[in-house]
Amino acid sequence: MRYALIACMTYSPSPRLVLLPILFAAACTSSDSDLCQEAIDLVQECTGVQAIYPPEGCIGSYEKQAEAVLAGGCQELNSDKSDSFLCSPLFSWLGQCPVIPLSQVSALESVDDVCSTARANDPLCVSLRTADQLARLSATSSSSVDQENARSAWESAIAEARKALLDDADSARRDPVYRYLLRERTMSLLVYNVLTELGSRPAPTDYAKQAQRVISEHFPSYEEGAFPLALLEHAPQTTELCNSDNPQGLLIFPGVVRLTERDEFSEQAQAIESALSCFHVRRVETGSFVEPSINADQGEIAAAALSEEFGNIPLHTLGYSQGATNSLTTLVNKPDIRERVRSVLVMNSAAHGSEVADVGASLLSNVVGQFSETCNNDFIAPLCESALADSPIPSDFLLELMAQGMGVPVGTLNQFIAAEDQVSDAPNLREFFLRHLPGIESLTTNTSDTFWAQRSSELPQHALYYSFRSVISDTSANLPPSNALFHSHLGRINSQLPYNDMQVRLENQSLGDSVAQLEVVGPVAEGNHWQWELATGAVPEDTMPASMTDRIPHREILVGYFQTLVEFGVTE
């Protein structure tokens, strides 16, 4: 998600342009509610402490937190609860609350958590505990017997998981043990694919040591040995289960801003089809800053293309950033796709909104509003009509502004806008803004809250959901300067939980709600919003250095995930 959010801080008007600087200047003047100031005044009255007004304005989470402070009043602020008034929602803006360690925030369910005493004799738990214990033993043993025993136990656990799904699919998907095993196997196959280059070379002789190196590099918030099954060499068992007799369709929904070349996920798609002959991949040609319902229509077109070639085969979806929202909207809007879907993968999901989008929507709403308000004047109306009707391509000033916010060269932005006309044609500048505002608004926290409150019950309950999440904990290695402002902004929303990928806070990346019991919440990876999805060189060097993507196993993670689905019976 890259937005032109820096207008108020960066614009330097072109001498050829008169109208737009006026509109942007007006847009930079806050017209938001004054709830934040009321909350600040209340805190000072109740506690004597002077808070700071949010520099982004009283929007999104800031406004919601202000409402909470006002609702609680002095009694809440001065209560003797363990969460003192300094850690009330208002004061999280100031960074005065102790930060919860990432290792605690990213903690996952353990074997003991999912296999309680009540399930001591459950076949799936017996297999899981045995596999876990033997994997831990084999990680420190050079004995081939120990490793073979661990592999055998692991295969038994997978067999039990497959059997559970085939016997009672609904119960299996809702079983924490089944989802735990699937999560661990996904990590196991990610590591295996990295160490063997997708099976093209032999595994290293010191497999456990090298496996831990991979895990520590990409998932540094977890202690050594946290994923014992991933330390065991265990090749994917998919050959007999995935072939032309069992075709599967995969719809990939890219992010909110499409690349100029429109080739997102091409490398990953090729790797998936190469490793798994039963999968047939189609990228959904969504538009940039386009509302999800329009993008859902594009999803229907992609699904129809698969059906025309392969019949009404089972479907799987992968949604990245706004693509997660687009995929979920497709599932609730398109009954045929909803009935056929088997799995739903979201990566760095914006399905619960982003406070970055809150700022962007607020700014753009003001701009759109000013088109009507400012131009409703006899003196300036002719100038407005000329500026707005001149061309579907914005002026040089606006191009520069948008390019800087989106992270694309100005020279390619004309191509970008022209390509957008294929999805949502905009005959003039006014229409360009009007048609793209809903796409940004779809990523706001308010709009996302509305979706989950009103439509999440329509999401399929017969599918498996998986959330891939990442945050930037090493800013020197993984935070591009182009997005430092966004990363800082998101970190201030809740200073106790500042973790974010520079576009979406960690708290908002998993789905939960109506699909919580069907969702595998993946381990938290290290990386920014683009690193795990975009291939090297996909964005300009000054937007994100290629070194940030060179070291990311883009293909290996997705191949491992879909190999796991095959092994666990999700494709049957």
BAGU-999819 format. One record per residue (C-alpha): residue number from 1; residue in one letter; x, y, z. Coordinates in steps of 0.25 Angstrom, whole numbers, plus 5000, padded with zeros to 4 digits. Each point is the difference from the previous one (the first is absolute). Layout:
N
(NUM,'A',(X,Y,Z))
...
! end
This chain:
572
(1,'M',(5000,5000,5000))
(2,'R',(5007,5013,4995))
(3,'Y',(4992,5013,5001))
(4,'A',(5002,5014,4997))
(5,'L',(4999,5004,5014))
(6,'I',(5011,5010,5001))
(7,'A',(4994,5011,4992))
(8,'C',(4999,5010,5012))
(9,'M',(5014,4998,5003))
(10,'T',(5007,5000,4986))
(11,'Y',(4993,5007,4989))
(12,'S',(5007,5011,4992))
(13,'P',(4989,5005,4990))
(14,'S',(5004,5001,4986))
(15,'P',(4999,5014,4994))
(16,'R',(4991,4994,4989))
(17,'L',(4989,4996,5010))
(18,'V',(4991,5009,5008))
(19,'L',(4988,4992,5004))
(20,'L',(5006,4987,5007))
(21,'P',(5009,5007,5010))
(22,'I',(4988,5008,5005))
(23,'L',(4992,4987,5002))
(24,'F',(5012,4993,5006))
(25,'A',(5002,5011,5010))
(26,'A',(4985,5000,5003))
(27,'A',(5002,4985,5002))
(28,'C',(5011,5001,5010))
(29,'T',(4991,5009,5009))
(30,'S',(4994,4990,5010))
(31,'S',(4985,4999,4999))
(32,'D',(5000,4988,5009))
(33,'S',(4992,4999,5013))
(34,'D',(5006,5006,5012))
(35,'L',(4998,4988,5009))
(36,'C',(5015,4999,5002))
(37,'Q',(5001,5014,5005))
(38,'E',(4988,4997,5010))
(39,'A',(5007,4987,5004))
(40,'I',(5013,5008,5002))
(41,'D',(4993,5011,5008))
(42,'L',(4993,4989,5009))
(43,'V',(5013,4993,5003))
(44,'Q',(5007,5013,5004))
(45,'E',(4987,5003,5009))
(46,'C',(5000,4987,5006))
(47,'T',(5015,4997,5002))
(48,'G',(5008,5013,4997))
(49,'V',(5007,4994,4989))
(50,'Q',(5001,5007,4986))
(51,'A',(4999,4990,4989))
(52,'I',(5004,5003,4985))
(53,'Y',(4990,5001,4989))
(54,'P',(5002,4989,4989))
(55,'P',(5008,5007,4989))
(56,'E',(4992,4992,4990))
(57,'G',(4987,5005,5005))
(58,'C',(4989,4995,5008))
(59,'I',(4997,4988,4990))
(60,'G',(4999,4985,5001))
(61,'S',(5005,4993,5012))
(62,'Y',(5003,5014,5007))
(63,'E',(4986,5004,4999))
(64,'K',(4995,4986,5005))
(65,'Q',(5010,5001,5012))
(66,'A',(4995,5015,5003))
(67,'E',(4986,4995,5000))
(68,'A',(5004,4989,5010))
(69,'V',(5007,5010,5009))
(70,'L',(4988,5009,5000))
(71,'A',(4990,4989,5003))
(72,'G',(5009,4996,5012))
(73,'G',(5001,5014,5006))
(74,'C',(5008,5003,5012))
(75,'Q',(4996,4988,5008))
(76,'E',(5007,4991,4989))
(77,'L',(5012,5008,4999))
(78,'N',(5002,5001,5015))
(79,'S',(4997,4986,5003))
(80,'D',(5009,4990,5008))
(81,'K',(5000,4990,4989))
(82,'S',(5013,4993,4996))
(83,'D',(5000,5007,4987))
(84,'S',(5002,5014,5006))
(85,'F',(4995,5013,4993))
(86,'L',(5013,5001,4993))
(87,'C',(4997,4988,4992))
(88,'S',(4986,5004,4996))
(89,'P',(4997,5000,4986))
(90,'L',(5003,5015,4999))
(91,'F',(5014,4999,5006))
(92,'S',(5004,4989,4991))
(93,'W',(5002,5012,4990))
(94,'L',(5011,5005,5009))
(95,'G',(5008,4987,5001))
(96,'Q',(5000,5000,5015))
(97,'C',(4995,4986,5002))
(98,'P',(5010,4988,5001))
(99,'V',(5002,4993,4987))
(100,'I',(4996,4985,5000))
(101,'P',(5011,4992,4994))
(102,'L',(4998,4995,4986))
(103,'S',(5004,4986,5005))
(104,'Q',(4988,5001,5009))
(105,'V',(4991,5006,4989))
(106,'S',(5004,4989,4990))
(107,'A',(4999,4988,5009))
(108,'L',(4992,4988,4994))
(109,'E',(4993,4989,5006))
(110,'S',(5008,4989,5005))
(111,'V',(4998,4985,4999))
(112,'D',(4995,5000,5014))
(113,'D',(4990,5011,4997))
(114,'V',(4994,4992,4989))
(115,'C',(5001,4987,5006))
(116,'S',(4994,5001,5014))
(117,'T',(4999,4989,5010))
(118,'A',(4986,4997,4995))
(119,'R',(5005,4996,4987))
(120,'A',(5012,4991,5005))
(121,'N',(4995,4988,4993))
(122,'D',(4995,5007,4987))
(123,'P',(5007,4994,4988))
(124,'L',(5004,5013,4994))
(125,'C',(5006,5005,5013))
(126,'V',(5007,4987,5003))
(127,'S',(5007,5001,4986))
(128,'L',(5003,5015,5001))
(129,'R',(5007,4998,5014))
(130,'T',(5008,4989,4995))
(131,'A',(5004,5007,4988))
(132,'D',(5004,5012,5008))
(133,'Q',(5008,4993,5010))
(134,'L',(5007,4992,4990))
(135,'A',(5003,5012,4991))
(136,'R',(5006,5007,5012))
(137,'L',(5009,4988,5003))
(138,'S',(5004,4999,4985))
(139,'A',(5004,5014,5000))
(140,'T',(5012,4998,5010))
(141,'S',(5003,4986,4995))
(142,'S',(5008,4995,4988))
(143,'S',(4994,4986,5000))
(144,'S',(4993,4997,4987))
(145,'V',(4991,4991,5008))
(146,'D',(4995,5011,5009))
(147,'Q',(4997,5009,4988))
(148,'E',(4993,4989,4992))
(149,'N',(4991,4997,5013))
(150,'A',(4997,5015,5000))
(151,'R',(4996,5000,4986))
(152,'S',(4991,4988,5001))
(153,'A',(4993,5006,5012))
(154,'W',(4998,5013,4993))
(155,'E',(4994,4992,4988))
(156,'S',(4991,4993,5009))
(157,'A',(4995,5014,5006))
(158,'I',(4997,5005,4986))
(159,'A',(4993,4987,4996))
(160,'E',(4991,5002,5013))
(161,'A',(4998,5014,4995))
(162,'R',(4996,4996,4986))
(163,'K',(4991,4989,5006))
(164,'A',(4993,5010,5010))
(165,'L',(4997,5010,4988))
(166,'L',(4994,4989,4991))
(167,'D',(4992,4994,5012))
(168,'D',(4994,5013,5004))
(169,'A',(5005,5012,4993))
(170,'D',(4993,5011,5007))
(171,'S',(5005,4994,5014))
(172,'A',(5014,4999,4995))
(173,'R',(5001,5014,4995))
(174,'R',(4995,5005,5013))
(175,'D',(5009,4991,5008))
(176,'P',(5012,5008,5006))
(177,'V',(5009,4988,4999))
(178,'Y',(4997,4998,4985))
(179,'R',(5004,5015,4998))
(180,'Y',(5012,4999,5009))
(181,'L',(5005,4989,4991))
(182,'L',(4997,5007,4987))
(183,'R',(5008,5012,5005))
(184,'E',(5012,4992,5005))
(185,'R',(5001,4993,4987))
(186,'T',(4999,5013,4992))
(187,'M',(5012,5005,5007))
(188,'S',(5007,4986,4998))
(189,'L',(4998,5001,4985))
(190,'L',(5004,5014,4999))
(191,'V',(5013,4996,5007))
(192,'Y',(5002,4988,4991))
(193,'N',(4997,5008,4987))
(194,'V',(5010,5010,5004))
(195,'L',(5011,4990,5004))
(196,'T',(4998,4992,4988))
(197,'E',(4997,5011,4990))
(198,'L',(4986,4994,4998))
(199,'G',(5005,4986,4999))
(200,'S',(5010,5003,4989))
(201,'R',(5012,4996,5009))
(202,'P',(5003,4991,5012))
(203,'A',(4997,5004,5014))
(204,'P',(5012,5004,5008))
(205,'T',(5006,4990,5009))
(206,'D',(4999,5009,5012))
(207,'Y',(4985,5002,4997))
(208,'A',(4996,5004,5014))
(209,'K',(5010,5011,5002))
(210,'Q',(4997,5006,4986))
(211,'A',(4985,4999,5002))
(212,'Q',(5002,5008,5013))
(213,'R',(5008,5010,4993))
(214,'V',(4989,5002,4990))
(215,'I',(4989,5001,5011))
(216,'S',(5009,5010,5008))
(217,'E',(5002,5009,4988))
(218,'H',(4985,5001,4996))
(219,'F',(4993,4998,5013))
(220,'P',(5010,5006,5010))
(221,'S',(4989,5002,5011))
(222,'Y',(5000,4985,5003))
(223,'E',(5010,4993,5009))
(224,'E',(5009,4989,4994))
(225,'G',(4993,4987,4999))
(226,'A',(4986,5006,5000))
(227,'F',(4997,4993,4987))
(228,'P',(5005,4986,5003))
(229,'L',(4993,4993,4988))
(230,'A',(5007,5010,4991))
(231,'L',(5013,4996,5004))
(232,'L',(4998,4986,4995))
(233,'E',(5003,4997,4985))
(234,'H',(4987,4995,4994))
(235,'A',(4997,5002,4985))
(236,'P',(4986,5003,4996))
(237,'Q',(4991,4988,4997))
(238,'T',(4991,5006,4989))
(239,'T',(5004,4992,4987))
(240,'E',(4988,4990,5001))
(241,'L',(4990,5010,5006))
(242,'C',(5002,5011,4990))
(243,'N',(4999,4997,4985))
(244,'S',(4991,5003,4988))
(245,'D',(4989,4991,5006))
(246,'N',(4998,5010,5011))
(247,'P',(5001,5014,4994))
(248,'Q',(4999,5012,5009))
(249,'G',(4998,5015,4997))
(250,'L',(5008,5011,5007))
(251,'L',(4995,5014,4999))
(252,'I',(5011,5010,5004))
(253,'F',(4995,5014,5004))
(254,'P',(5012,5011,5000))
(255,'G',(5001,5012,5008))
(256,'V',(4993,5014,5000))
(257,'V',(5010,5006,4990))
(258,'R',(5003,4991,4988))
(259,'L',(5014,5000,4994))
(260,'T',(5002,5007,4987))
(261,'E',(5003,4986,4993))
(262,'R',(4988,4993,5007))
(263,'D',(5009,4988,5003))
(264,'E',(4998,4999,5015))
(265,'F',(5002,4985,5005))
(266,'S',(5005,4995,4986))
(267,'E',(5012,4994,5006))
(268,'Q',(4992,4993,5012))
(269,'A',(4989,4996,4990))
(270,'Q',(5010,4993,4991))
(271,'A',(5007,4993,5012))
(272,'I',(4986,4995,5006))
(273,'E',(4996,4994,4986))
(274,'S',(5014,4994,4998))
(275,'A',(5000,4993,5014))
(276,'L',(4986,4996,5000))
(277,'S',(4994,4996,4987))
(278,'C',(4986,5000,5005))
(279,'F',(5000,5015,5002))
(280,'H',(4996,5010,4989))
(281,'V',(5002,5014,5004))
(282,'R',(4993,5013,4995))
(283,'R',(5004,5014,5005))
(284,'V',(4987,5009,5002))
(285,'E',(5002,5012,4992))
(286,'T',(4995,5010,5010))
(287,'G',(5001,5015,4999))
(288,'S',(5008,5010,5009))
(289,'F',(4992,5007,5011))
(290,'V',(4988,4993,4995))
(291,'E',(4988,4996,5009))
(292,'P',(5000,4985,5003))
(293,'S',(4986,4998,4994))
(294,'I',(5006,5004,4986))
(295,'N',(5013,4991,5003))
(296,'A',(4990,4989,5004))
(297,'D',(4995,5000,4985))
(298,'Q',(5014,4999,4995))
(299,'G',(5001,4987,5010))
(300,'E',(4988,4995,4993))
(301,'I',(5006,5002,4986))
(302,'A',(5013,4992,5005))
(303,'A',(4992,4989,5006))
(304,'A',(4991,4999,4987))
(305,'A',(5013,4999,4992))
(306,'L',(5005,4988,5009))
(307,'S',(4986,4993,4998))
(308,'E',(5000,5002,4985))
(309,'E',(5013,4992,5000))
(310,'F',(4999,4990,5011))
(311,'G',(4985,5000,5004))
(312,'N',(4995,5003,5013))
(313,'I',(5012,4996,5008))
(314,'P',(5003,5003,5015))
(315,'L',(5005,5014,5002))
(316,'H',(5010,5006,5010))
(317,'T',(5003,5015,5002))
(318,'L',(5012,5008,5003))
(319,'G',(4998,5015,5004))
(320,'Y',(5011,5010,5003))
(321,'S',(4998,5013,5007))
(322,'Q',(4987,5005,4994))
(323,'G',(5000,4987,4992))
(324,'A',(4995,4994,5013))
(325,'T',(4988,5009,5001))
(326,'N',(4998,4998,4985))
(327,'S',(5000,4985,5002))
(328,'L',(4991,5000,5012))
(329,'T',(4990,5009,4992))
(330,'T',(5000,4991,4988))
(331,'L',(4997,4988,5010))
(332,'V',(4988,5008,5005))
(333,'N',(4995,5006,4987))
(334,'K',(5002,4988,4991))
(335,'P',(4992,4987,5004))
(336,'D',(5007,4991,4990))
(337,'I',(5014,5003,5005))
(338,'R',(4995,5000,5014))
(339,'E',(4995,4986,4998))
(340,'R',(5012,4995,4993))
(341,'V',(5011,5006,5009))
(342,'R',(5009,4990,5009))
(343,'S',(5010,5009,5006))
(344,'V',(5002,5015,5002))
(345,'L',(5014,5006,5002))
(346,'V',(5002,5014,5004))
(347,'M',(5014,5007,5000))
(348,'N',(5002,5013,5008))
(349,'S',(4985,5001,5000))
(350,'A',(4994,5014,5000))
(351,'A',(4986,4993,5002))
(352,'H',(4999,5007,5014))
(353,'G',(5005,5013,4994))
(354,'S',(5012,5009,5001))
(355,'E',(5001,5013,5007))
(356,'V',(5009,5005,4989))
(357,'A',(4988,4998,4991))
(358,'D',(4992,5008,5010))
(359,'V',(5009,5012,4998))
(360,'G',(5000,4998,4985))
(361,'A',(4985,5000,4999))
(362,'S',(4999,5012,5009))
(363,'L',(5009,5008,4991))
(364,'L',(4994,4995,4987))
(365,'S',(4986,5002,5005))
(366,'N',(5003,5015,5003))
(367,'V',(5006,5001,4986))
(368,'V',(4988,4994,4993))
(369,'G',(4991,5009,5009))
(370,'Q',(5008,5012,4996))
(371,'F',(4997,4997,4985))
(372,'S',(4986,5003,5003))
(373,'E',(5001,5011,5010))
(374,'T',(5011,5008,4994))
(375,'C',(4994,4999,4986))
(376,'N',(4986,5004,5004))
(377,'N',(5004,5015,4998))
(378,'D',(4997,5008,4988))
(379,'F',(5014,5006,4999))
(380,'I',(5008,4987,5001))
(381,'A',(4990,4991,4993))
(382,'P',(5006,5001,4986))
(383,'L',(5014,4997,5005))
(384,'C',(4995,4988,5007))
(385,'E',(4992,4995,4988))
(386,'S',(5013,5002,4992))
(387,'A',(5009,4993,5010))
(388,'L',(4990,4988,5002))
(389,'A',(4996,4997,4986))
(390,'D',(5014,5002,4994))
(391,'S',(5005,4986,5001))
(392,'P',(4998,4987,5007))
(393,'I',(5015,5002,5004))
(394,'P',(5003,5009,5012))
(395,'S',(5009,5012,4999))
(396,'D',(5015,4999,5001))
(397,'F',(4999,5004,5015))
(398,'L',(4989,4990,5003))
(399,'L',(5008,4989,4993))
(400,'E',(5013,5003,5008))
(401,'L',(4992,5000,5013))
(402,'M',(4993,4987,4997))
(403,'A',(5013,4994,4995))
(404,'Q',(5007,5003,5013))
(405,'G',(4990,4995,5009))
(406,'M',(4998,4987,4992))
(407,'G',(5015,4997,4997))
(408,'V',(5000,5000,4985))
(409,'P',(5008,5009,4990))
(410,'V',(4992,5011,4995))
(411,'G',(5003,4995,4986))
(412,'T',(4992,4988,5002))
(413,'L',(4989,5006,5007))
(414,'N',(4993,5003,4987))
(415,'Q',(5001,4986,4996))
(416,'F',(4994,4996,5014))
(417,'I',(4988,5009,4998))
(418,'A',(4997,4995,4986))
(419,'A',(5001,4986,5004))
(420,'E',(4989,5003,5011))
(421,'D',(4990,5005,4989))
(422,'Q',(4999,4985,4997))
(423,'V',(4994,4997,5013))
(424,'S',(4993,5014,5004))
(425,'D',(5001,5010,4989))
(426,'A',(5001,5014,5004))
(427,'P',(4996,5010,4989))
(428,'N',(5006,5012,5008))
(429,'L',(5007,5004,5013))
(430,'R',(4988,5002,5008))
(431,'E',(4996,4986,4997))
(432,'F',(5014,4994,5002))
(433,'F',(4999,5005,5015))
(434,'L',(4985,4996,5002))
(435,'R',(5002,4986,4994))
(436,'H',(5013,4997,5008))
(437,'L',(4996,5006,5013))
(438,'P',(4991,4987,5003))
(439,'G',(5012,4991,4999))
(440,'I',(5008,5008,5010))
(441,'E',(4988,5001,5009))
(442,'S',(4998,4985,4999))
(443,'L',(5013,4999,5008))
(444,'T',(4996,5009,5011))
(445,'T',(4997,4994,5014))
(446,'N',(4986,5005,5000))
(447,'T',(4997,4994,4987))
(448,'S',(5006,4987,5004))
(449,'D',(4993,5000,5013))
(450,'T',(4987,5001,4992))
(451,'F',(5004,4988,4991))
(452,'W',(5002,4991,5012))
(453,'A',(4988,5005,5007))
(454,'Q',(4990,4999,4989))
(455,'R',(5006,4989,4990))
(456,'S',(5010,4991,5006))
(457,'S',(4989,4990,5004))
(458,'E',(4999,4998,4985))
(459,'L',(5014,4995,4999))
(460,'P',(5001,4985,4997))
(461,'Q',(5001,4991,5012))
(462,'H',(5005,4988,4992))
(463,'A',(5013,5006,4997))
(464,'L',(5014,5000,5007))
(465,'Y',(5005,5014,5002))
(466,'Y',(5015,5003,5002))
(467,'S',(5006,5014,5004))
(468,'F',(5014,5003,4997))
(469,'R',(5005,5012,5008))
(470,'S',(5013,5008,5001))
(471,'V',(5006,5012,5007))
(472,'I',(5012,5008,5000))
(473,'S',(5008,4999,5012))
(474,'D',(5014,5002,4993))
(475,'T',(4997,5014,4994))
(476,'S',(5015,5002,4996))
(477,'A',(4998,4987,4991))
(478,'N',(4986,5000,4996))
(479,'L',(4994,5014,5000))
(480,'P',(5001,5008,4987))
(481,'P',(5001,5015,5002))
(482,'S',(4988,5002,4991))
(483,'N',(4991,4994,5011))
(484,'A',(5007,5005,5013))
(485,'L',(4989,5010,5002))
(486,'F',(4989,4989,4999))
(487,'H',(5007,4991,5009))
(488,'S',(5002,5011,5011))
(489,'H',(4985,5003,4998))
(490,'L',(4995,4986,5002))
(491,'G',(5010,4998,5012))
(492,'R',(4993,5012,5007))
(493,'I',(4986,4994,4999))
(494,'N',(5002,4991,5012))
(495,'S',(5014,5002,5006))
(496,'Q',(4999,4987,5008))
(497,'L',(4998,4992,4987))
(498,'P',(5008,5009,4990))
(499,'Y',(5003,4988,4991))
(500,'N',(4996,5002,4985))
(501,'D',(5005,4997,4986))
(502,'M',(5000,5015,4996))
(503,'Q',(4986,4999,4994))
(504,'V',(4992,4992,5010))
(505,'R',(5001,4997,5015))
(506,'L',(5002,4986,5004))
(507,'E',(4987,5000,5008))
(508,'N',(4993,5002,4987))
(509,'Q',(5007,4990,4991))
(510,'S',(4992,4987,5005))
(511,'L',(4986,4998,4997))
(512,'G',(4993,4995,5012))
(513,'D',(4985,5003,5002))
(514,'S',(4991,4990,4993))
(515,'V',(5011,4992,4995))
(516,'A',(5009,5000,5013))
(517,'Q',(4997,4985,5002))
(518,'L',(5004,4997,4985))
(519,'E',(5013,5008,5000))
(520,'V',(5014,4996,5001))
(521,'V',(5007,5012,5005))
(522,'G',(5014,4999,4995))
(523,'P',(5013,5004,5008))
(524,'V',(5005,5014,4999))
(525,'A',(5010,5002,4989))
(526,'E',(5011,5011,4999))
(527,'G',(4997,5010,4989))
(528,'N',(4993,5011,4994))
(529,'H',(4987,5001,4993))
(530,'W',(5006,4997,4986))
(531,'Q',(5012,4991,5003))
(532,'W',(4992,4987,5001))
(533,'E',(4992,5002,4988))
(534,'L',(5008,5008,4990))
(535,'A',(5011,4994,4991))
(536,'T',(5013,5007,5000))
(537,'G',(5000,5013,4991))
(538,'A',(4985,5001,5000))
(539,'V',(5000,5014,5006))
(540,'P',(5011,5011,4997))
(541,'E',(5013,4999,5008))
(542,'D',(4997,5013,5007))
(543,'T',(4986,4995,5005))
(544,'M',(5006,4987,5005))
(545,'P',(5014,4995,4998))
(546,'A',(5001,4987,4993))
(547,'S',(5009,4994,5011))
(548,'M',(4987,5000,5009))
(549,'T',(4993,4990,4990))
(550,'D',(5012,4992,4996))
(551,'R',(5001,4992,5013))
(552,'I',(4985,4997,5001))
(553,'P',(4995,4986,4996))
(554,'H',(4988,5005,4992))
(555,'R',(4998,4987,4993))
(556,'E',(5004,4991,5011))
(557,'I',(4989,5005,5009))
(558,'L',(4989,4998,4991))
(559,'V',(5004,4987,4994))
(560,'G',(5002,4995,5014))
(561,'Y',(4986,5005,5004))
(562,'F',(4993,4993,4988))
(563,'Q',(5008,4987,5002))
(564,'T',(4995,5000,5014))
(565,'L',(4985,5001,4995))
(566,'V',(5002,4989,4991))
(567,'E',(5006,4991,5011))
(568,'F',(4989,5003,5010))
(569,'G',(4989,4997,4990))
(570,'V',(4995,5014,4998))
(571,'T',(5000,4998,4985))
(572,'E',(4992,4987,5000))
! end
